[in-house]
């Protein structure tokens, strides 16, 4: 008799494939960014990166949050305030999504002809 495939428990190994899963501690995220944990705490305090929390209350970062922090740091290193850098990154993301929607609408329009 054939066994059914094993199910992954929620948050199991499949979480490693999820770029939004908060898997990384502040130390791990800081190491990935080549910065200090205090830098990530400052971004959290400013509200521009919002990590998840472990059951013990420790910050947990996803890959997307680490990438966002890296983008913000580029602006901050160049002299932009943390709040403004977060706003710029938000606008960049919004513009990227709008462009994707526009390309899709243009493609759909061409294929409808």
CORRA-V663477 format. One record per pair of residues at least 24 apart in sequence whose C-alpha atoms are under 7 Angstrom apart, sorted by the first residue. I is the first residue (numbers start at 1). J is the second residue. Records with the same first field share a line. If there is no record, write none. Layout:
I=J ; J
//
This chain:
19=62 ; 63 ; 64
20=62 ; 63 ; 64
21=62
22=52 ; 60 ; 61 ; 62
23=60 ; 61 ; 62
24=60 ; 61 ; 62
25=59 ; 60 ; 61
26=59 ; 60 ; 61
29=61 ; 66
33=70
46=83
48=83 ; 86
//
